């Protein structure tokens, strides 16, 4: 069995409609994400990365090949993306995370605006992130290609991603064409904050 595997989606491909369409979800998961998994397994074969966790690989990704960086990031980023989406999401954060968002950004609406700005401002392919810095504070960032805040190649925005929105055109072009802003707005309708809260709590505990 290969080291890395394509995760099954916890919902049907059409479950996120009308916000994310069935055809895009099917192609995105079965073709794009599968390709990252297949190419990552090829890239780590015979290297010391073969015995490392994906998180450990990404945290020291500067010592590995571009193929490991690109495909490892692709696998990690998409796995997080699928996990945080839901056809029946809780659309507001609560508790500790809600308080941290208010203290950092002033309001949930301002956080959404900053993530949208990060997504729109990313020229070409990439991602927009909400992440927990190593000092425990929250940050928003954009990364190119399949990079993410875990990677040691990021000089200014390092930490643990808890929310990522894919702004590669393959994530939205069949439905939204060049209207990336509309896709970024639709994202919030399928984002499940209960999943983000759990990730946030786990990371804060790890950092203490």
N, C-alpha and C positions, 0 to 999 in steps of 0.2 A: 504493500500500500504506500502511496506517495505521502510524504511528510505533511504537506498542506492540502486541505480539502475545501471544495466550494461549500459554504454553509447553505443549508436549505432555508428558504424564506419561511417565516412564521405566519404567512398569509398568502392568499392566492395572487397571481399576477394582476388580476383585474380588481383586487380588493381596494386599491387606493384611488380608483376612479371616483369623480371626474378629474381629480387633481393631478394624478400621475396615471397615464394610460397603460393599458395592458400590453400593447406592443412594445412600448419603450421599456417597461419593466422586464418583459421576457428577454428582449435582446440585451439589455443592460446586465442582467444577472447571468443568463445562460451563455452569452458570447463574450462580453467584455470582461466580467469578473472571472469567468472560467479561464479565459486566456491569461489573466494575471496569475492565477493559481498554477496553471500548467507551466508557464514560463518561469515562475519562481522556483518550482520544483526542479526544473532543469538547471537554473542558475546556482542553486545551493548544492547540487549533487557533487560530492567529492570535496567540498570546501568545509572549513570549520563552522560555517553557518548552518550546516546540516544538523548539528546537534544543539542549536540554540533556539530559544523561543522567538517568535516573531517580534515581540516587544524588545527583547535584548538586541536582536539584529538591527532594528530601526534606531535604537538609542546609540548605537555605535556604527551607523551605516556608512560613515565616511571611510571606513577601512575596507568596505566591500565594493564589488563591481557595480557599475551603473545598472546592469540588469537586475541585480538584487535590490538596489535602491528603488528602481521604478516599479518592479513587479511586487516587491514586498510592500511598498507603500500602497499600490493598487489593491492588493489583497486586504491589508489592514483597513484602509479607508472605506472600502466598500462594505466590509463586514460590519463596521461600526454604523455606516449609513443605513443598511437594511434593518439592523437591530433597533434603531431609534424611530423607525416609521411604524405606523399602525393605522388600520382602517377605523379604529375606535380609540383615538388618542385622548389623553388628558392634555388639554390645550393651555393649561396654566401651570407654572411651577409652584411648588408649595414648600413650606418649612425652611430648612437651612439654606437650600439653594435659592429660593425666592428672596430671602433676606440678603444673601450675598450679591444677587443681581441688582437689587435695589441700592445697596451700599456702593456698588462699583459703578453702575451705569445710570442710576437715578430711577429707572423704571424698566419694565419688560419691553415696552414700546421702543425705548432708546436702544436697548440691546438688539432688538430686531432690526432697527435702522442701521446700526453699526455693522451687523452681519450682512445685511443687504448691500451696504456700501462696499464692504470688503469683497463680496461676490461680484458686484458690478465692476469694481475697480481692478479685478484680476484680469489682466490682458491675456487672451487666449485661454488655454486649459488650466484648471486648477481647482482649488477648494477654498471655502470660507469656514472658519472654525470658531467655536467657543472652547477654551481650554483652561485647565488649572495650571498655573505656573508652579514652579518648584517651591516657592515661598507660600503657596496656598491661595494666592489671589487669583481672580479670574481675568482672562484676557481674550481679545478678539484678534484674529489674524487671517490673512490670506496666504496660501502657498501655491506655487506653480506645479503643474504636472500632477504627480502622485506623492508629492512631499507632504509632510504633516509636522506638527509641533514636537512630536517625539524625537525626530531626527536630529542628531548632533550637527548636521549641516546648517540648521537654522541658528543664526547668531543671536537674534534679538527676541525671538518668540518661541522659547522652548517650554515644554510642559506636557501634560496629559490631555489629549483631546477628549471631550465629552459630547460634543455635537459637531458634526461636519456636514456641510451641504456641497454636493458635487456640482461644479459649474463647467465641467466638460460638456461640449455640445451634445454628445451622445446621451446625456442624462435628460435632455429636454427638447431636442430639436424637432422630433416628429410631431409633438403636440404644440410647442410654443415657438417654433422656428427661431428667429433672432430675438425674441422677446424674453431675454434672460430675466428681466425685472419681474415679469408676470410669473415665471417659474419660481423665482425666489419668494414671491408673495404666497404662492400656492403651497410651498414647502411647509409653512406653519400650520396648515390645515391637516397635515398627516404626521406631524412630529409629536411623539409621545413624551411629555415632560416627565412622566413617572420613571421612564428608563434613564433619562438624563440625571434625575435626582439620585438614583441608585448609584450610578457611576461616580457622581460627585462625592457622595458620602464615602464610597470605598476609597477614593483617592485621598480625601482629607484624612481618613483614618490611617492610610499608608504613610502620609507625610508627617503625622504627629510623632 
